[in-house]
Amino acid sequence: MKIEYNNLFTHFILTTLHRLTIIPEENRERIEKFITGVVKNYNCKLYAIYANLEHVHFLISRSSNISEEYIASIIADSSVKFINKHKLVKGHFDWQSIASAFSISKSNVDCVCK
């Protein structure tokens, strides 16, 4: 059976390699904006994002033809290239090879976005 519409909400967490506290406050917003653009380019919708010193949280809705693993990999790989290219951290930047993804309900999305 073909499903024409669904709204799959996922809360992702990407953590810096070795949980190093290396994302500087002055570059946090630039990293968030970059990730926002990547999410939009893959026809997903971003509801919330926050980067701190050692990890980033973002809440998106995605289409059923994009898996959590695929979109997390795209965001992780492209943001690593962006951060290193623009030298947004001291030294080489990388995320841990494992991320977290949590599905959440629409009612919880509404609470987060108010």
Secondary structure, 3 states (H helix, E strand, C coil): CCCCCCCEEEEEEEEEHHHCCCCCHHHHHHHHHHHHHHHHHCCCEEEEEEECCCEEEEEEEECCCCCHHHHHHHHHHHHHHHHHHCCCCCCCCCECCCCEEEEECHHHHHHHCC
